[in-house]
Amino acid sequence: MKVGSEPKVQQQAQAEEPKGPDESKDAKAPDDAKESPKSSGAGDGFEDPKPQAPVDLGDMRAQQDRCEAANAGKPPPAGGYDMDDPDVQRELTRTDEGKRMLQDWNALKANGGIKTENHDFCRAAGGQWDGQSRTLLIDPKSYATEDGFFQTVAHEMTHASQSDGLNPARDGTAAPISDFKDADAWADHEMMNEARAEARAYDLARDRQFPDSSFKDLRKAYDAVMDSGEGTVEERREKAIQAVTEAMKANPKWQRERQTYVNDWNEWAAQSAASRAVP
């Protein structure tokens, strides 16, 4: 999940699946890189976007709002791990992918700061990247092992990397919602960034020889391409990410999440058209 500083129409909370053998869940919401609609102006060449008919798949944002209201003023849940714990960092240095993850963590820390913090998502949601506080909010009830924690961090840290433009070729980048001509284009972009975040989690799990990941169907698709031996490692990785995006199309949870992006673009389009209609 990514949470930014934009108007609520561009924020949402979606439940993702678990990171680890306990089938815990992760959560996702848009990042803080989404810009407000372009200002109107005579001859600017900007066409009012045409909203697509929304599909009612449940208001996950409202669910998350109710959760946050219920937790207001309460201390965060206890337990779990902390990425700044020397023992946790030492464990990551046991593998090359873990070292790479720790290097990215330190780069993000130097680029404005980053930390992990326990958070209660009410359901079994695992984590979200909050771009405003530069915090990875992680629910300790959502994983049973340190490897489950690591995979959640790897996924959410990728969203931080996307926001900061840390490694566009590997992790992808955030982009303003106003850059996209229709809801499908915006949703495709966001889902590709989700697939890249999943890939980072799978890379770490594979390097640590940890067999379980949140979405077994996505992990299976990723592993099949990576284990094929065809092309270079990076070529296989890009093909594996494409395979993950295809697997997402058959996964009901990911289809619900994609629809929230479509709905967000439709709401933004309606607001954009209304603002341009004002004399």
C-alpha positions as CSV (number, residue, x, y, z in Angstrom):
1,M,0.0,0.0,0.0
2,K,1.2,3.5,-0.8
3,V,-0.4,6.5,0.9
4,G,0.4,10.0,-0.2
5,S,-0.6,13.6,0.5
6,E,-3.1,14.0,-2.4
7,P,-6.9,14.6,-2.1
8,K,-8.9,11.6,-0.9
9,V,-10.1,10.8,-4.3
10,Q,-6.6,9.7,-5.1
11,Q,-6.2,7.6,-1.9
12,Q,-7.4,4.1,-1.2
13,A,-6.7,1.1,0.9
14,Q,-6.6,-2.3,-0.7
15,A,-6.0,-5.5,1.1
16,E,-3.2,-7.6,-0.3
17,E,-2.4,-11.2,0.4
18,P,0.1,-12.5,3.0
19,K,3.8,-12.3,3.1
20,G,4.9,-15.7,4.4
21,P,3.5,-19.1,5.3
22,D,0.9,-17.8,7.7
23,E,-1.1,-16.4,4.7
24,S,-1.0,-12.9,6.2
25,K,-2.1,-10.0,4.0
26,D,-0.6,-6.8,2.7
27,A,-2.2,-3.6,1.8
28,K,-1.8,-1.0,-1.0
29,A,-2.9,2.5,-1.8
30,P,-1.8,5.2,-4.2
31,D,1.4,7.2,-3.7
32,D,2.1,10.8,-3.0
33,A,3.3,11.4,-6.6
34,K,-0.2,11.8,-8.0
35,E,-0.7,15.4,-9.0
36,S,-3.9,17.4,-8.9
37,P,-5.7,18.0,-12.2
38,K,-4.0,20.3,-14.7
39,S,-5.3,23.8,-14.5
40,S,-7.6,24.9,-17.4
41,G,-6.5,27.5,-19.9
42,A,-7.6,28.6,-23.3
43,G,-5.8,26.7,-26.1
44,D,-3.9,24.4,-23.7
45,G,-4.9,21.3,-25.8
46,F,-6.2,19.4,-22.7
47,E,-9.3,17.3,-23.4
48,D,-11.6,16.6,-20.6
49,P,-11.2,12.9,-19.7
50,K,-14.2,10.6,-20.3
51,P,-15.1,8.7,-17.1
52,Q,-15.8,5.0,-17.5
53,A,-18.7,3.3,-15.8
54,P,-17.5,2.2,-12.3
55,V,-18.0,-1.3,-11.1
56,D,-19.0,-1.7,-7.5
57,L,-16.6,-4.2,-5.9
58,G,-16.8,-2.8,-2.4
59,D,-15.4,0.4,-0.9
60,M,-12.1,-0.6,0.6
61,R,-11.2,3.0,1.4
62,A,-14.3,3.3,3.6
63,Q,-13.3,0.1,5.3
64,Q,-9.9,1.5,6.0
65,D,-11.3,4.8,7.2
66,R,-13.5,2.9,9.7
67,C,-10.4,1.0,10.9
68,E,-8.3,4.1,11.3
69,A,-11.2,5.8,13.2
70,A,-11.5,2.8,15.6
71,N,-7.7,2.9,16.2
72,A,-7.5,6.6,16.8
73,G,-5.6,7.4,20.0
74,K,-4.7,3.7,20.6
75,P,-1.0,2.7,20.9
76,P,0.3,0.6,18.0
77,P,0.3,-3.2,18.4
78,A,3.3,-4.7,20.1
79,G,5.7,-7.4,18.8
80,G,7.2,-7.9,15.4
81,Y,10.5,-6.8,13.9
82,D,12.1,-3.4,13.2
83,M,14.3,-2.8,10.1
84,D,16.6,-0.6,12.1
85,D,17.4,-3.4,14.6
86,P,21.0,-4.4,14.1
87,D,20.1,-8.1,14.4
88,V,17.5,-7.8,11.7
89,Q,20.0,-6.1,9.4
90,R,22.6,-8.7,10.2
91,E,20.2,-11.4,9.1
92,L,19.7,-9.7,5.8
93,T,23.4,-9.6,5.0
94,R,23.4,-13.4,4.8
95,T,22.4,-13.3,1.1
96,D,23.1,-11.0,-1.9
97,E,19.5,-10.0,-2.3
98,G,19.3,-9.2,1.4
99,K,22.4,-7.0,1.1
100,R,20.9,-5.2,-1.9
101,M,17.7,-4.6,0.1
102,L,19.7,-3.2,3.0
103,Q,21.6,-0.9,0.6
104,D,18.3,0.4,-0.8
105,W,17.0,0.9,2.7
106,N,20.1,3.0,3.6
107,A,19.7,5.0,0.3
108,L,16.1,5.8,1.1
109,K,17.0,6.8,4.6
110,A,19.6,9.2,3.2
111,N,17.1,10.5,0.8
112,G,14.6,11.8,3.4
113,G,14.4,9.0,5.9
114,I,12.5,5.7,6.2
115,K,11.4,3.6,9.1
116,T,9.2,0.7,10.0
117,E,6.4,1.1,12.5
118,N,3.8,-1.3,13.8
119,H,0.2,-0.6,12.8
120,D,-3.2,-2.3,13.2
121,F,-5.0,-2.6,9.9
122,C,-8.0,-4.3,11.6
123,R,-8.1,-7.1,9.1
124,A,-5.0,-9.2,8.3
125,A,-3.5,-6.6,6.0
126,G,0.2,-6.6,6.1
127,G,1.7,-3.2,5.3
128,Q,1.6,0.2,3.5
129,W,4.1,2.8,2.4
130,D,3.1,6.2,3.9
131,G,4.9,8.8,1.8
132,Q,3.9,11.6,4.1
133,S,5.7,10.3,7.2
134,R,8.1,8.1,5.1
135,T,7.1,5.1,7.2
136,L,6.5,1.5,6.3
137,L,3.4,0.7,8.5
138,I,3.4,-3.1,9.1
139,D,0.8,-5.1,11.0
140,P,2.8,-7.6,13.2
141,K,-0.2,-10.0,13.3
142,S,0.2,-10.4,9.5
143,Y,3.3,-12.6,9.6
144,A,4.6,-15.5,11.6
145,T,8.3,-15.5,10.7
146,E,11.1,-13.1,10.1
147,D,11.0,-14.0,6.4
148,G,7.3,-13.0,6.3
149,F,8.4,-9.6,7.7
150,F,11.2,-9.3,5.1
151,Q,8.9,-10.0,2.2
152,T,6.4,-7.4,3.4
153,V,9.2,-4.8,3.8
154,A,10.6,-5.7,0.4
155,H,7.2,-5.1,-1.3
156,E,6.5,-1.8,0.5
157,M,10.0,-0.6,0.2
158,T,9.7,-0.9,-3.6
159,H,6.8,1.5,-3.4
160,A,9.1,3.9,-1.5
161,S,11.7,3.4,-4.2
162,Q,9.1,4.2,-6.9
163,S,8.1,7.4,-5.1
164,D,11.8,8.5,-4.8
165,G,12.9,7.3,-8.3
166,L,15.6,5.3,-6.6
167,N,15.9,2.6,-9.3
168,P,13.4,3.1,-12.1
169,A,14.7,0.3,-14.3
170,R,14.4,-2.3,-11.5
171,D,11.5,-1.0,-9.4
172,G,9.5,1.3,-11.7
173,T,8.4,4.8,-10.9
174,A,5.5,6.7,-9.6
175,A,3.6,9.0,-12.0
176,P,0.9,11.7,-11.8
177,I,-2.6,10.4,-12.5
178,S,-3.0,13.4,-14.9
179,D,-0.4,11.8,-17.2
180,F,-2.8,9.0,-18.2
181,K,-5.5,9.4,-20.9
182,D,-7.9,6.9,-19.5
183,A,-8.7,4.7,-16.4
184,D,-7.2,1.6,-18.0
185,A,-3.9,3.2,-18.7
186,W,-3.6,4.5,-15.1
187,A,-4.7,1.1,-13.7
188,D,-2.2,-0.8,-15.9
189,H,0.6,1.5,-14.7
190,E,-0.2,1.0,-11.0
191,M,-0.6,-2.8,-11.4
192,M,2.8,-3.0,-13.1
193,N,4.3,-1.2,-10.1
194,E,2.5,-3.7,-7.9
195,A,4.0,-6.6,-9.9
196,R,7.5,-5.1,-9.5
197,A,7.0,-4.8,-5.7
198,E,5.9,-8.4,-5.6
199,A,9.1,-9.3,-7.7
200,R,11.3,-7.7,-5.0
201,A,9.7,-9.8,-2.4
202,Y,10.1,-13.0,-4.5
203,D,13.7,-12.2,-5.3
204,L,14.5,-12.0,-1.6
205,A,12.5,-15.2,-0.7
206,R,14.3,-17.1,-3.5
207,D,17.7,-15.9,-2.4
208,R,17.0,-16.9,1.2
209,Q,15.5,-20.2,-0.1
210,F,12.2,-19.5,1.6
211,P,9.5,-21.4,-0.3
212,D,6.4,-19.5,0.7
213,S,5.0,-16.2,-0.5
214,S,1.7,-14.4,-0.2
215,F,0.2,-15.1,-3.6
216,K,1.1,-18.7,-4.4
217,D,-0.2,-18.4,-8.0
218,L,1.9,-15.3,-8.6
219,R,5.0,-16.8,-7.0
220,K,4.6,-19.9,-9.1
221,A,4.4,-17.9,-12.3
222,Y,7.5,-15.8,-11.3
223,D,9.5,-18.9,-10.3
224,A,8.7,-20.7,-13.5
225,V,10.2,-18.0,-15.7
226,M,13.2,-17.4,-13.4
227,D,14.0,-21.1,-13.3
228,S,13.7,-21.5,-17.1
229,G,17.4,-20.7,-17.7
230,E,16.4,-18.7,-20.9
231,G,18.3,-15.5,-21.4
232,T,20.2,-13.4,-18.8
233,V,18.9,-13.1,-15.2
234,E,17.6,-9.5,-15.9
235,E,15.9,-10.7,-19.1
236,R,14.2,-13.5,-17.2
237,R,13.3,-11.1,-14.4
238,E,11.5,-8.7,-16.8
239,K,9.7,-11.7,-18.4
240,A,8.8,-13.0,-14.9
241,I,7.3,-9.6,-14.0
242,Q,5.2,-9.8,-17.1
243,A,4.1,-13.3,-16.1
244,V,3.1,-11.9,-12.7
245,T,1.0,-9.2,-14.3
246,E,-0.8,-11.9,-16.4
247,A,-1.4,-14.0,-13.3
248,M,-2.9,-11.0,-11.5
249,K,-5.6,-10.9,-14.2
250,A,-6.8,-14.3,-13.0
251,N,-6.6,-13.4,-9.3
252,P,-9.9,-12.0,-7.8
253,K,-8.1,-9.9,-5.2
254,W,-5.9,-8.2,-7.7
255,Q,-8.8,-7.6,-10.0
256,R,-10.6,-5.8,-7.1
257,E,-7.5,-3.8,-6.5
258,R,-7.2,-2.8,-10.2
259,Q,-10.8,-1.7,-10.1
260,T,-10.1,0.7,-7.3
261,Y,-7.5,2.4,-9.6
262,V,-10.1,2.6,-12.4
263,N,-12.6,4.1,-9.9
264,D,-10.0,6.6,-8.7
265,W,-9.2,7.8,-12.3
266,N,-13.0,8.1,-13.0
267,E,-13.4,10.3,-9.9
268,W,-10.4,12.4,-10.8
269,A,-11.7,12.8,-14.4
270,A,-15.1,13.9,-13.1
271,Q,-13.5,16.5,-10.8
272,S,-11.2,17.6,-13.5
273,A,-14.1,18.2,-15.9
274,A,-16.1,20.0,-13.3
275,S,-13.2,22.3,-12.4
276,R,-12.7,23.2,-16.0
277,A,-16.4,23.9,-16.5
278,V,-16.2,26.7,-13.8
279,P,-16.0,30.1,-15.6
